């Protein structure tokens, strides 16, 4: 009897979670999804989803120096005062 109740609870719980995820309006109106599809917040490269003012080299140039950059990778050296 306990196994039957456990199994029924798993099935009902799975259905409830599925329906909540499928019909949730918050998931469709997520700011992350809107940011990814909005062209005005993308930088020239198209890979950076945030404004260019948040780039480390622009926001704190005295603390960051470029070590290496190509089309796929960007390596920065971060200098922190102790």
mmCIF file of the N, C-alpha and C atoms, coordinates in Angstrom:
data_MODEL
# 
_entry.id   MODEL 
# 
loop_
_atom_site.group_PDB 
_atom_site.id 
_atom_site.type_symbol 
_atom_site.label_atom_id 
_atom_site.label_alt_id 
_atom_site.label_comp_id 
_atom_site.label_asym_id 
_atom_site.label_entity_id 
_atom_site.label_seq_id 
_atom_site.pdbx_PDB_ins_code 
_atom_site.Cartn_x 
_atom_site.Cartn_y 
_atom_site.Cartn_z 
_atom_site.occupancy 
_atom_site.B_iso_or_equiv 
_atom_site.pdbx_formal_charge 
_atom_site.auth_seq_id 
_atom_site.auth_comp_id 
_atom_site.auth_asym_id 
_atom_site.auth_atom_id 
_atom_site.pdbx_PDB_model_num 
ATOM 1   N N  . UNK A 1 1  ? 0.821  -1.191 0.000   1.00 0.00 ? 1  UNK A N  1 
ATOM 2   C CA . UNK A 1 1  ? 0.000  0.000  0.000   1.00 0.00 ? 1  UNK A CA 1 
ATOM 3   C C  . UNK A 1 1  ? 0.868  1.259  0.000   1.00 0.00 ? 1  UNK A C  1 
ATOM 4   N N  . UNK A 1 2  ? 1.962  1.271  0.759   1.00 0.00 ? 2  UNK A N  1 
ATOM 5   C CA . UNK A 1 2  ? 2.806  2.449  0.819   1.00 0.00 ? 2  UNK A CA 1 
ATOM 6   C C  . UNK A 1 2  ? 3.491  2.705  -0.522  1.00 0.00 ? 2  UNK A C  1 
ATOM 7   N N  . UNK A 1 3  ? 3.878  1.645  -1.234  1.00 0.00 ? 3  UNK A N  1 
ATOM 8   C CA . UNK A 1 3  ? 4.510  1.820  -2.532  1.00 0.00 ? 3  UNK A CA 1 
ATOM 9   C C  . UNK A 1 3  ? 3.534  2.452  -3.524  1.00 0.00 ? 3  UNK A C  1 
ATOM 10  N N  . UNK A 1 4  ? 2.295  2.053  -3.476  1.00 0.00 ? 4  UNK A N  1 
ATOM 11  C CA . UNK A 1 4  ? 1.270  2.613  -4.370  1.00 0.00 ? 4  UNK A CA 1 
ATOM 12  C C  . UNK A 1 4  ? 1.064  4.099  -4.118  1.00 0.00 ? 4  UNK A C  1 
ATOM 13  N N  . UNK A 1 5  ? 1.038  4.501  -2.858  1.00 0.00 ? 5  UNK A N  1 
ATOM 14  C CA . UNK A 1 5  ? 0.880  5.917  -2.529  1.00 0.00 ? 5  UNK A CA 1 
ATOM 15  C C  . UNK A 1 5  ? 2.100  6.717  -2.958  1.00 0.00 ? 5  UNK A C  1 
ATOM 16  N N  . UNK A 1 6  ? 3.276  6.155  -2.775  1.00 0.00 ? 6  UNK A N  1 
ATOM 17  C CA . UNK A 1 6  ? 4.505  6.819  -3.192  1.00 0.00 ? 6  UNK A CA 1 
ATOM 18  C C  . UNK A 1 6  ? 4.518  7.011  -4.710  1.00 0.00 ? 6  UNK A C  1 
ATOM 19  N N  . UNK A 1 7  ? 4.187  5.962  -5.436  1.00 0.00 ? 7  UNK A N  1 
ATOM 20  C CA . UNK A 1 7  ? 4.165  6.017  -6.890  1.00 0.00 ? 7  UNK A CA 1 
ATOM 21  C C  . UNK A 1 7  ? 3.140  7.019  -7.392  1.00 0.00 ? 7  UNK A C  1 
ATOM 22  N N  . UNK A 1 8  ? 1.955  7.026  -6.798  1.00 0.00 ? 8  UNK A N  1 
ATOM 23  C CA . UNK A 1 8  ? 0.916  7.977  -7.177  1.00 0.00 ? 8  UNK A CA 1 
ATOM 24  C C  . UNK A 1 8  ? 1.368  9.414  -6.883  1.00 0.00 ? 8  UNK A C  1 
ATOM 25  N N  . UNK A 1 9  ? 2.058  9.630  -5.771  1.00 0.00 ? 9  UNK A N  1 
ATOM 26  C CA . UNK A 1 9  ? 2.575  10.956 -5.443  1.00 0.00 ? 9  UNK A CA 1 
ATOM 27  C C  . UNK A 1 9  ? 3.617  11.424 -6.437  1.00 0.00 ? 9  UNK A C  1 
ATOM 28  N N  . UNK A 1 10 ? 4.477  10.521 -6.888  1.00 0.00 ? 10 UNK A N  1 
ATOM 29  C CA . UNK A 1 10 ? 5.466  10.875 -7.908  1.00 0.00 ? 10 UNK A CA 1 
ATOM 30  C C  . UNK A 1 10 ? 4.798  11.276 -9.219  1.00 0.00 ? 10 UNK A C  1 
ATOM 31  N N  . UNK A 1 11 ? 3.795  10.525 -9.615  1.00 0.00 ? 11 UNK A N  1 
ATOM 32  C CA . UNK A 1 11 ? 3.096  10.823 -10.869 1.00 0.00 ? 11 UNK A CA 1 
ATOM 33  C C  . UNK A 1 11 ? 2.376  12.162 -10.778 1.00 0.00 ? 11 UNK A C  1 
ATOM 34  N N  . UNK A 1 12 ? 1.626  12.375 -9.720  1.00 0.00 ? 12 UNK A N  1 
ATOM 35  C CA . UNK A 1 12 ? 0.883  13.628 -9.562  1.00 0.00 ? 12 UNK A CA 1 
ATOM 36  C C  . UNK A 1 12 ? 1.843  14.814 -9.424  1.00 0.00 ? 12 UNK A C  1 
ATOM 37  N N  . UNK A 1 13 ? 2.912  14.647 -8.662  1.00 0.00 ? 13 UNK A N  1 
ATOM 38  C CA . UNK A 1 13 ? 3.895  15.711 -8.515  1.00 0.00 ? 13 UNK A CA 1 
ATOM 39  C C  . UNK A 1 13 ? 4.564  16.059 -9.835  1.00 0.00 ? 13 UNK A C  1 
ATOM 40  N N  . UNK A 1 14 ? 4.885  15.053 -10.622 1.00 0.00 ? 14 UNK A N  1 
ATOM 41  C CA . UNK A 1 14 ? 5.485  15.293 -11.931 1.00 0.00 ? 14 UNK A CA 1 
ATOM 42  C C  . UNK A 1 14 ? 4.553  16.048 -12.852 1.00 0.00 ? 14 UNK A C  1 
ATOM 43  N N  . UNK A 1 15 ? 3.284  15.701 -12.835 1.00 0.00 ? 15 UNK A N  1 
ATOM 44  C CA . UNK A 1 15 ? 2.303  16.391 -13.676 1.00 0.00 ? 15 UNK A CA 1 
ATOM 45  C C  . UNK A 1 15 ? 2.149  17.843 -13.235 1.00 0.00 ? 15 UNK A C  1 
ATOM 46  N N  . UNK A 1 16 ? 2.094  18.081 -11.942 1.00 0.00 ? 16 UNK A N  1 
ATOM 47  C CA . UNK A 1 16 ? 1.950  19.446 -11.427 1.00 0.00 ? 16 UNK A CA 1 
ATOM 48  C C  . UNK A 1 16 ? 3.162  20.294 -11.807 1.00 0.00 ? 16 UNK A C  1 
ATOM 49  N N  . UNK A 1 17 ? 4.363  19.774 -11.647 1.00 0.00 ? 17 UNK A N  1 
ATOM 50  C CA . UNK A 1 17 ? 5.570  20.523 -12.003 1.00 0.00 ? 17 UNK A CA 1 
ATOM 51  C C  . UNK A 1 17 ? 5.609  20.792 -13.504 1.00 0.00 ? 17 UNK A C  1 
ATOM 52  N N  . UNK A 1 18 ? 5.250  19.800 -14.311 1.00 0.00 ? 18 UNK A N  1 
ATOM 53  C CA . UNK A 1 18 ? 5.221  19.981 -15.753 1.00 0.00 ? 18 UNK A CA 1 
ATOM 54  C C  . UNK A 1 18 ? 4.252  21.099 -16.142 1.00 0.00 ? 18 UNK A C  1 
ATOM 55  N N  . UNK A 1 19 ? 3.065  21.086 -15.573 1.00 0.00 ? 19 UNK A N  1 
ATOM 56  C CA . UNK A 1 19 ? 2.075  22.114 -15.916 1.00 0.00 ? 19 UNK A CA 1 
ATOM 57  C C  . UNK A 1 19 ? 2.507  23.492 -15.432 1.00 0.00 ? 19 UNK A C  1 
ATOM 58  N N  . UNK A 1 20 ? 3.121  23.559 -14.258 1.00 0.00 ? 20 UNK A N  1 
ATOM 59  C CA . UNK A 1 20 ? 3.600  24.852 -13.763 1.00 0.00 ? 20 UNK A CA 1 
ATOM 60  C C  . UNK A 1 20 ? 4.685  25.426 -14.659 1.00 0.00 ? 20 UNK A C  1 
ATOM 61  N N  . UNK A 1 21 ? 5.604  24.595 -15.104 1.00 0.00 ? 21 UNK A N  1 
ATOM 62  C CA . UNK A 1 21 ? 6.670  25.070 -15.976 1.00 0.00 ? 21 UNK A CA 1 
ATOM 63  C C  . UNK A 1 21 ? 6.157  25.422 -17.365 1.00 0.00 ? 21 UNK A C  1 
ATOM 64  N N  . UNK A 1 22 ? 5.201  24.671 -17.854 1.00 0.00 ? 22 UNK A N  1 
ATOM 65  C CA . UNK A 1 22 ? 4.682  24.908 -19.199 1.00 0.00 ? 22 UNK A CA 1 
ATOM 66  C C  . UNK A 1 22 ? 3.853  26.175 -19.281 1.00 0.00 ? 22 UNK A C  1 
ATOM 67  N N  . UNK A 1 23 ? 3.034  26.436 -18.286 1.00 0.00 ? 23 UNK A N  1 
ATOM 68  C CA . UNK A 1 23 ? 2.124  27.568 -18.337 1.00 0.00 ? 23 UNK A CA 1 
ATOM 69  C C  . UNK A 1 23 ? 2.546  28.739 -17.467 1.00 0.00 ? 23 UNK A C  1 
ATOM 70  N N  . UNK A 1 24 ? 3.772  28.731 -17.012 1.00 0.00 ? 24 UNK A N  1 
ATOM 71  C CA . UNK A 1 24 ? 4.268  29.833 -16.189 1.00 0.00 ? 24 UNK A CA 1 
ATOM 72  C C  . UNK A 1 24 ? 4.510  31.055 -17.065 1.00 0.00 ? 24 UNK A C  1 
ATOM 73  N N  . UNK A 1 25 ? 3.953  32.195 -16.679 1.00 0.00 ? 25 UNK A N  1 
ATOM 74  C CA . UNK A 1 25 ? 4.153  33.420 -17.447 1.00 0.00 ? 25 UNK A CA 1 
ATOM 75  C C  . UNK A 1 25 ? 5.478  34.075 -17.096 1.00 0.00 ? 25 UNK A C  1 
ATOM 76  N N  . UNK A 1 26 ? 6.020  33.815 -15.903 1.00 0.00 ? 26 UNK A N  1 
ATOM 77  C CA . UNK A 1 26 ? 7.286  34.416 -15.515 1.00 0.00 ? 26 UNK A CA 1 
ATOM 78  C C  . UNK A 1 26 ? 8.437  33.898 -16.356 1.00 0.00 ? 26 UNK A C  1 
ATOM 79  N N  . UNK A 1 27 ? 8.408  32.647 -16.763 1.00 0.00 ? 27 UNK A N  1 
ATOM 80  C CA . UNK A 1 27 ? 9.491  32.094 -17.561 1.00 0.00 ? 27 UNK A CA 1 
ATOM 81  C C  . UNK A 1 27 ? 9.514  32.714 -18.955 1.00 0.00 ? 27 UNK A C  1 
ATOM 82  N N  . UNK A 1 28 ? 8.351  33.046 -19.494 1.00 0.00 ? 28 UNK A N  1 
ATOM 83  C CA . UNK A 1 28 ? 8.306  33.617 -20.837 1.00 0.00 ? 28 UNK A CA 1 
ATOM 84  C C  . UNK A 1 28 ? 8.668  35.100 -20.837 1.00 0.00 ? 28 UNK A C  1 
ATOM 85  N N  . UNK A 1 29 ? 8.462  35.799 -19.739 1.00 0.00 ? 29 UNK A N  1 
ATOM 86  C CA . UNK A 1 29 ? 8.750  37.225 -19.660 1.00 0.00 ? 29 UNK A CA 1 
ATOM 87  C C  . UNK A 1 29 ? 10.051 37.496 -18.922 1.00 0.00 ? 29 UNK A C  1 
ATOM 88  N N  . UNK A 1 30 ? 10.934 36.552 -18.909 1.00 0.00 ? 30 UNK A N  1 
ATOM 89  C CA . UNK A 1 30 ? 12.192 36.690 -18.193 1.00 0.00 ? 30 UNK A CA 1 
ATOM 90  C C  . UNK A 1 30 ? 13.043 37.786 -18.814 1.00 0.00 ? 30 UNK A C  1 
ATOM 91  N N  . UNK A 1 31 ? 13.664 38.660 -17.983 1.00 0.00 ? 31 UNK A N  1 
ATOM 92  C CA . UNK A 1 31 ? 14.513 39.704 -18.547 1.00 0.00 ? 31 UNK A CA 1 
ATOM 93  C C  . UNK A 1 31 ? 15.723 39.151 -19.269 1.00 0.00 ? 31 UNK A C  1 
ATOM 94  N N  . UNK A 1 32 ? 16.165 37.936 -18.908 1.00 0.00 ? 32 UNK A N  1 
ATOM 95  C CA . UNK A 1 32 ? 17.319 37.351 -19.587 1.00 0.00 ? 32 UNK A CA 1 
ATOM 96  C C  . UNK A 1 32 ? 16.960 37.026 -21.027 1.00 0.00 ? 32 UNK A C  1 
ATOM 97  N N  . UNK A 1 33 ? 15.776 36.464 -21.249 1.00 0.00 ? 33 UNK A N  1 
ATOM 98  C CA . UNK A 1 33 ? 15.338 36.152 -22.607 1.00 0.00 ? 33 UNK A CA 1 
ATOM 99  C C  . UNK A 1 33 ? 15.158 37.434 -23.402 1.00 0.00 ? 33 UNK A C  1 
ATOM 100 N N  . UNK A 1 34 ? 14.572 38.443 -22.779 1.00 0.00 ? 34 UNK A N  1 
ATOM 101 C CA . UNK A 1 34 ? 14.381 39.710 -23.482 1.00 0.00 ? 34 UNK A CA 1 
ATOM 102 C C  . UNK A 1 34 ? 15.718 40.346 -23.823 1.00 0.00 ? 34 UNK A C  1 
ATOM 103 N N  . UNK A 1 35 ? 16.698 40.243 -22.944 1.00 0.00 ? 35 UNK A N  1 
ATOM 104 C CA . UNK A 1 35 ? 18.007 40.828 -23.182 1.00 0.00 ? 35 UNK A CA 1 
ATOM 105 C C  . UNK A 1 35 ? 18.727 40.117 -24.328 1.00 0.00 ? 35 UNK A C  1 
ATOM 106 N N  . UNK A 1 36 ? 18.550 38.803 -24.421 1.00 0.00 ? 36 UNK A N  1 
ATOM 107 C CA . UNK A 1 36 ? 19.225 38.059 -25.472 1.00 0.00 ? 36 UNK A CA 1 
ATOM 108 C C  . UNK A 1 36 ? 18.671 38.387 -26.843 1.00 0.00 ? 36 UNK A C  1 
ATOM 109 N N  . UNK A 1 37 ? 17.388 38.695 -26.930 1.00 0.00 ? 37 UNK A N  1 
ATOM 110 C CA . UNK A 1 37 ? 16.786 38.954 -28.225 1.00 0.00 ? 37 UNK A CA 1 
ATOM 111 C C  . UNK A 1 37 ? 16.791 40.423 -28.589 1.00 0.00 ? 37 UNK A C  1 
ATOM 112 N N  . UNK A 1 38 ? 17.077 41.295 -27.655 1.00 0.00 ? 38 UNK A N  1 
ATOM 113 C CA . UNK A 1 38 ? 17.079 42.725 -27.927 1.00 0.00 ? 38 UNK A CA 1 
ATOM 114 C C  . UNK A 1 38 ? 18.407 43.141 -28.539 1.00 0.00 ? 38 UNK A C  1 
ATOM 115 N N  . UNK A 1 39 ? 18.339 43.766 -29.711 1.00 0.00 ? 39 UNK A N  1 
ATOM 116 C CA . UNK A 1 39 ? 19.568 44.124 -30.425 1.00 0.00 ? 39 UNK A CA 1 
ATOM 117 C C  . UNK A 1 39 ? 20.213 45.389 -29.874 1.00 0.00 ? 39 UNK A C  1 
ATOM 118 N N  . UNK A 1 40 ? 19.454 46.239 -29.176 1.00 0.00 ? 40 UNK A N  1 
ATOM 119 C CA . UNK A 1 40 ? 20.037 47.499 -28.732 1.00 0.00 ? 40 UNK A CA 1 
ATOM 120 C C  . UNK A 1 40 ? 20.964 47.351 -27.538 1.00 0.00 ? 40 UNK A C  1 
ATOM 121 N N  . UNK A 1 41 ? 20.936 46.226 -26.831 1.00 0.00 ? 41 UNK A N  1 
ATOM 122 C CA . UNK A 1 41 ? 21.850 46.042 -25.704 1.00 0.00 ? 41 UNK A CA 1 
ATOM 123 C C  . UNK A 1 41 ? 23.065 45.212 -26.073 1.00 0.00 ? 41 UNK A C  1 
ATOM 124 N N  . UNK A 1 42 ? 23.127 44.735 -27.296 1.00 0.00 ? 42 UNK A N  1 
ATOM 125 C CA . UNK A 1 42 ? 24.270 43.925 -27.706 1.00 0.00 ? 42 UNK A CA 1 
ATOM 126 C C  . UNK A 1 42 ? 25.408 44.814 -28.160 1.00 0.00 ? 42 UNK A C  1 
ATOM 127 N N  . UNK A 1 43 ? 26.606 44.391 -27.879 1.00 0.00 ? 43 UNK A N  1 
ATOM 128 C CA . UNK A 1 43 ? 27.770 45.125 -28.339 1.00 0.00 ? 43 UNK A CA 1 
ATOM 129 C C  . UNK A 1 43 ? 28.032 44.804 -29.800 1.00 0.00 ? 43 UNK A C  1 
ATOM 130 N N  . UNK A 1 44 ? 29.080 45.364 -30.332 1.00 0.00 ? 44 UNK A N  1 
ATOM 131 C CA . UNK A 1 44 ? 29.412 45.153 -31.734 1.00 0.00 ? 44 UNK A CA 1 
ATOM 132 C C  . UNK A 1 44 ? 29.719 43.694 -32.034 1.00 0.00 ? 44 UNK A C  1 
ATOM 133 N N  . UNK A 1 45 ? 30.260 42.955 -31.053 1.00 0.00 ? 45 UNK A N  1 
ATOM 134 C CA . UNK A 1 45 ? 30.601 41.559 -31.300 1.00 0.00 ? 45 UNK A CA 1 
ATOM 135 C C  . UNK A 1 45 ? 29.373 40.669 -31.352 1.00 0.00 ? 45 UNK A C  1 
ATOM 136 N N  . UNK A 1 46 ? 28.292 41.066 -30.684 1.00 0.00 ? 46 UNK A N  1 
ATOM 137 C CA . UNK A 1 46 ? 27.080 40.268 -30.686 1.00 0.00 ? 46 UNK A CA 1 
ATOM 138 C C  . UNK A 1 46 ? 27.061 39.191 -29.617 1.00 0.00 ? 46 UNK A C  1 
ATOM 139 N N  . UNK A 1 47 ? 28.159 38.967 -28.915 1.00 0.00 ? 47 UNK A N  1 
ATOM 140 C CA . UNK A 1 47 ? 28.213 37.935 -27.888 1.00 0.00 ? 47 UNK A CA 1 
ATOM 141 C C  . UNK A 1 47 ? 28.003 38.496 -26.493 1.00 0.00 ? 47 UNK A C  1 
ATOM 142 N N  . UNK A 1 48 ? 28.224 39.753 -26.276 1.00 0.00 ? 48 UNK A N  1 
ATOM 143 C CA . UNK A 1 48 ? 28.119 40.392 -24.966 1.00 0.00 ? 48 UNK A CA 1 
ATOM 144 C C  . UNK A 1 48 ? 26.687 40.865 -24.798 1.00 0.00 ? 48 UNK A C  1 
ATOM 145 N N  . UNK A 1 49 ? 25.977 40.350 -23.772 1.00 0.00 ? 49 UNK A N  1 
ATOM 146 C CA . UNK A 1 49 ? 24.559 40.632 -23.607 1.00 0.00 ? 49 UNK A CA 1 
ATOM 147 C C  . UNK A 1 49 ? 24.289 41.899 -22.809 1.00 0.00 ? 49 UNK A C  1 
ATOM 148 N N  . UNK A 1 50 ? 25.286 42.539 -22.251 1.00 0.00 ? 50 UNK A N  1 
ATOM 149 C CA . UNK A 1 50 ? 25.103 43.689 -21.394 1.00 0.00 ? 50 UNK A CA 1 
ATOM 150 C C  . UNK A 1 50 ? 25.660 44.942 -22.059 1.00 0.00 ? 50 UNK A C  1 
ATOM 151 N N  . UNK A 1 51 ? 25.340 46.118 -21.540 1.00 0.00 ? 51 UNK A N  1 
ATOM 152 C CA . UNK A 1 51 ? 25.882 47.347 -22.134 1.00 0.00 ? 51 UNK A CA 1 
ATOM 153 C C  . UNK A 1 51 ? 27.407 47.362 -22.086 1.00 0.00 ? 51 UNK A C  1 
ATOM 154 N N  . UNK A 1 52 ? 28.010 48.044 -23.051 1.00 0.00 ? 52 UNK A N  1 
ATOM 155 C CA . UNK A 1 52 ? 29.473 48.102 -23.120 1.00 0.00 ? 52 UNK A CA 1 
ATOM 156 C C  . UNK A 1 52 ? 30.083 48.793 -21.903 1.00 0.00 ? 52 UNK A C  1 
ATOM 157 N N  . UNK A 1 53 ? 29.307 49.605 -21.199 1.00 0.00 ? 53 UNK A N  1 
ATOM 158 C CA . UNK A 1 53 ? 29.836 50.275 -20.011 1.00 0.00 ? 53 UNK A CA 1 
ATOM 159 C C  . UNK A 1 53 ? 30.160 49.294 -18.889 1.00 0.00 ? 53 UNK A C  1 
ATOM 160 N N  . UNK A 1 54 ? 29.628 48.079 -18.943 1.00 0.00 ? 54 UNK A N  1 
ATOM 161 C CA . UNK A 1 54 ? 29.916 47.064 -17.927 1.00 0.00 ? 54 UNK A CA 1 
ATOM 162 C C  . UNK A 1 54 ? 31.127 46.208 -18.267 1.00 0.00 ? 54 UNK A C  1 
ATOM 163 N N  . UNK A 1 55 ? 31.753 46.438 -19.417 1.00 0.00 ? 55 UNK A N  1 
ATOM 164 C CA . UNK A 1 55 ? 32.963 45.716 -19.769 1.00 0.00 ? 55 UNK A CA 1 
ATOM 165 C C  . UNK A 1 55 ? 34.070 46.078 -18.789 1.00 0.00 ? 55 UNK A C  1 
ATOM 166 N N  . UNK A 1 56 ? 34.860 45.115 -18.380 1.00 0.00 ? 56 UNK A N  1 
ATOM 167 C CA . UNK A 1 56 ? 35.894 45.347 -17.366 1.00 0.00 ? 56 UNK A CA 1 
ATOM 168 C C  . UNK A 1 56 ? 36.914 46.368 -17.823 1.00 0.00 ? 56 UNK A C  1 
ATOM 169 N N  . UNK A 1 57 ? 37.295 46.328 -19.076 1.00 0.00 ? 57 UNK A N  1 
ATOM 170 C CA . UNK A 1 57 ? 38.301 47.264 -19.589 1.00 0.00 ? 57 UNK A CA 1 
ATOM 171 C C  . UNK A 1 57 ? 37.770 48.698 -19.656 1.00 0.00 ? 57 UNK A C  1 
ATOM 172 N N  . UNK A 1 58 ? 36.459 48.862 -19.777 1.00 0.00 ? 58 UNK A N  1 
ATOM 173 C CA . UNK A 1 58 ? 35.855 50.193 -19.818 1.00 0.00 ? 58 UNK A CA 1 
ATOM 174 C C  . UNK A 1 58 ? 35.532 50.673 -18.409 1.00 0.00 ? 58 UNK A C  1 
ATOM 175 N N  . UNK A 1 59 ? 34.990 49.778 -17.583 1.00 0.00 ? 59 UNK A N  1 
ATOM 176 C CA . UNK A 1 59 ? 34.539 50.157 -16.245 1.00 0.00 ? 59 UNK A CA 1 
ATOM 177 C C  . UNK A 1 59 ? 35.701 50.438 -15.295 1.00 0.00 ? 59 UNK A C  1 
ATOM 178 N N  . UNK A 1 60 ? 36.775 49.656 -15.373 1.00 0.00 ? 60 UNK A N  1 
ATOM 179 C CA . UNK A 1 60 ? 37.919 49.833 -14.465 1.00 0.00 ? 60 UNK A CA 1 
ATOM 180 C C  . UNK A 1 60 ? 39.221 49.591 -15.221 1.00 0.00 ? 60 UNK A C  1 
ATOM 181 N N  . UNK A 1 61 ? 39.605 50.499 -16.099 1.00 0.00 ? 61 UNK A N  1 
ATOM 182 C CA . UNK A 1 61 ? 40.808 50.262 -16.899 1.00 0.00 ? 61 UNK A CA 1 
ATOM 183 C C  . UNK A 1 61 ? 42.099 50.249 -16.086 1.00 0.00 ? 61 UNK A C  1 
ATOM 184 N N  . UNK A 1 62 ? 42.111 50.912 -14.938 1.00 0.00 ? 62 UNK A N  1 
ATOM 185 C CA . UNK A 1 62 ? 43.328 50.909 -14.124 1.00 0.00 ? 62 UNK A CA 1 
ATOM 186 C C  . UNK A 1 62 ? 43.563 49.566 -13.426 1.00 0.00 ? 62 UNK A C  1 
ATOM 187 N N  . UNK A 1 63 ? 42.523 48.743 -13.305 1.00 0.00 ? 63 UNK A N  1 
ATOM 188 C CA . UNK A 1 63 ? 42.643 47.451 -12.634 1.00 0.00 ? 63 UNK A CA 1 
ATOM 189 C C  . UNK A 1 63 ? 42.714 46.274 -13.597 1.00 0.00 ? 63 UNK A C  1 
ATOM 190 N N  . UNK A 1 64 ? 42.502 46.500 -14.882 1.00 0.00 ? 64 UNK A N  1 
ATOM 191 C CA . UNK A 1 64 ? 42.476 45.409 -15.851 1.00 0.00 ? 64 UNK A CA 1 
ATOM 192 C C  . UNK A 1 64 ? 43.420 45.703 -17.001 1.00 0.00 ? 64 UNK A C  1 
ATOM 193 N N  . UNK A 1 65 ? 44.146 44.692 -17.425 1.00 0.00 ? 65 UNK A N  1 
ATOM 194 C CA . UNK A 1 65 ? 44.969 44.816 -18.619 1.00 0.00 ? 65 UNK A CA 1 
ATOM 195 C C  . UNK A 1 65 ? 44.743 43.588 -19.493 1.00 0.00 ? 65 UNK A C  1 
ATOM 196 N N  . UNK A 1 66 ? 44.743 43.808 -20.789 1.00 0.00 ? 66 UNK A N  1 
ATOM 197 C CA . UNK A 1 66 ? 44.486 42.751 -21.755 1.00 0.00 ? 66 UNK A CA 1 
ATOM 198 C C  . UNK A 1 66 ? 45.750 41.919 -21.956 1.00 0.00 ? 66 UNK A C  1 
ATOM 199 N N  . UNK A 1 67 ? 45.631 40.598 -21.754 1.00 0.00 ? 67 UNK A N  1 
ATOM 200 C CA . UNK A 1 67 ? 46.747 39.690 -21.949 1.00 0.00 ? 67 UNK A CA 1 
ATOM 201 C C  . UNK A 1 67 ? 46.670 39.069 -23.342 1.00 0.00 ? 67 UNK A C  1 
ATOM 202 N N  . UNK A 1 68 ? 45.490 38.590 -23.725 1.00 0.00 ? 68 UNK A N  1 
ATOM 203 C CA . UNK A 1 68 ? 45.314 37.924 -25.012 1.00 0.00 ? 68 UNK A CA 1 
ATOM 204 C C  . UNK A 1 68 ? 43.853 38.044 -25.426 1.00 0.00 ? 68 UNK A C  1 
ATOM 205 N N  . UNK A 1 69 ? 43.621 38.217 -26.730 1.00 0.00 ? 69 UNK A N  1 
ATOM 206 C CA . UNK A 1 69 ? 42.255 38.266 -27.229 1.00 0.00 ? 69 UNK A CA 1 
ATOM 207 C C  . UNK A 1 69 ? 42.228 37.780 -28.665 1.00 0.00 ? 69 UNK A C  1 
ATOM 208 N N  . UNK A 1 70 ? 41.255 36.907 -28.944 1.00 0.00 ? 70 UNK A N  1 
ATOM 209 C CA . UNK A 1 70 ? 40.954 36.523 -30.320 1.00 0.00 ? 70 UNK A CA 1 
ATOM 210 C C  . UNK A 1 70 ? 39.439 36.473 -30.458 1.00 0.00 ? 70 UNK A C  1 
ATOM 211 N N  . UNK A 1 71 ? 38.932 35.857 -31.503 1.00 0.00 ? 71 UNK A N  1 
ATOM 212 C CA . UNK A 1 71 ? 37.487 35.874 -31.735 1.00 0.00 ? 71 UNK A CA 1 
ATOM 213 C C  . UNK A 1 71 ? 36.700 35.033 -30.731 1.00 0.00 ? 71 UNK A C  1 
ATOM 214 N N  . UNK A 1 72 ? 37.349 34.123 -30.015 1.00 0.00 ? 72 UNK A N  1 
ATOM 215 C CA . UNK A 1 72 ? 36.657 33.252 -29.063 1.00 0.00 ? 72 UNK A CA 1 
ATOM 216 C C  . UNK A 1 72 ? 37.036 33.475 -27.615 1.00 0.00 ? 72 UNK A C  1 
ATOM 217 N N  . UNK A 1 73 ? 38.232 34.002 -27.354 1.00 0.00 ? 73 UNK A N  1 
ATOM 218 C CA . UNK A 1 73 ? 38.757 34.069 -25.989 1.00 0.00 ? 73 UNK A CA 1 
ATOM 219 C C  . UNK A 1 73 ? 39.279 35.466 -25.707 1.00 0.00 ? 73 UNK A C  1 
ATOM 220 N N  . UNK A 1 74 ? 39.060 35.900 -24.489 1.00 0.00 ? 74 UNK A N  1 
ATOM 221 C CA . UNK A 1 74 ? 39.635 37.161 -24.017 1.00 0.00 ? 74 UNK A CA 1 
ATOM 222 C C  . UNK A 1 74 ? 40.186 36.925 -22.618 1.00 0.00 ? 74 UNK A C  1 
ATOM 223 N N  . UNK A 1 75 ? 41.488 37.151 -22.451 1.00 0.00 ? 75 UNK A N  1 
ATOM 224 C CA . UNK A 1 75 ? 42.147 36.923 -21.168 1.00 0.00 ? 75 UNK A CA 1 
ATOM 225 C C  . UNK A 1 75 ? 42.579 38.275 -20.615 1.00 0.00 ? 75 UNK A C  1 
ATOM 226 N N  . UNK A 1 76 ? 42.145 38.570 -19.394 1.00 0.00 ? 76 UNK A N  1 
ATOM 227 C CA . UNK A 1 76 ? 42.494 39.818 -18.725 1.00 0.00 ? 76 UNK A CA 1 
ATOM 228 C C  . UNK A 1 76 ? 43.327 39.521 -17.493 1.00 0.00 ? 76 UNK A C  1 
ATOM 229 N N  . UNK A 1 77 ? 44.226 40.437 -17.174 1.00 0.00 ? 77 UNK A N  1 
ATOM 230 C CA . UNK A 1 77 ? 44.958 40.351 -15.919 1.00 0.00 ? 77 UNK A CA 1 
ATOM 231 C C  . UNK A 1 77 ? 44.331 41.398 -14.982 1.00 0.00 ? 77 UNK A C  1 
ATOM 232 N N  . UNK A 1 78 ? 43.949 40.953 -13.816 1.00 0.00 ? 78 UNK A N  1 
ATOM 233 C CA . UNK A 1 78 ? 43.299 41.836 -12.845 1.00 0.00 ? 78 UNK A CA 1 
ATOM 234 C C  . UNK A 1 78 ? 44.311 42.188 -11.778 1.00 0.00 ? 78 UNK A C  1 
ATOM 235 N N  . UNK A 1 79 ? 44.476 43.490 -11.530 1.00 0.00 ? 79 UNK A N  1 
ATOM 236 C CA . UNK A 1 79 ? 45.413 43.975 -10.504 1.00 0.00 ? 79 UNK A CA 1 
ATOM 237 C C  . UNK A 1 79 ? 44.611 44.511 -9.333  1.00 0.00 ? 79 UNK A C  1 
ATOM 238 N N  . UNK A 1 80 ? 44.850 43.947 -8.147  1.00 0.00 ? 80 UNK A N  1 
ATOM 239 C CA . UNK A 1 80 ? 44.175 44.381 -6.927  1.00 0.00 ? 80 UNK A CA 1 
ATOM 240 C C  . UNK A 1 80 ? 45.202 44.909 -5.947  1.00 0.00 ? 80 UNK A C  1 
ATOM 241 N N  . UNK A 1 81 ? 44.875 46.018 -5.310  1.00 0.00 ? 81 UNK A N  1 
ATOM 242 C CA . UNK A 1 81 ? 45.747 46.555 -4.274  1.00 0.00 ? 81 UNK A CA 1 
ATOM 243 C C  . UNK A 1 81 ? 45.515 45.799 -2.974  1.00 0.00 ? 81 UNK A C  1 
ATOM 244 N N  . UNK A 1 82 ? 46.587 45.498 -2.255  1.00 0.00 ? 82 UNK A N  1 
ATOM 245 C CA . UNK A 1 82 ? 46.455 44.773 -0.993  1.00 0.00 ? 82 UNK A CA 1 
ATOM 246 C C  . UNK A 1 82 ? 46.449 45.715 0.169   1.00 0.00 ? 82 UNK A C  1 
# 
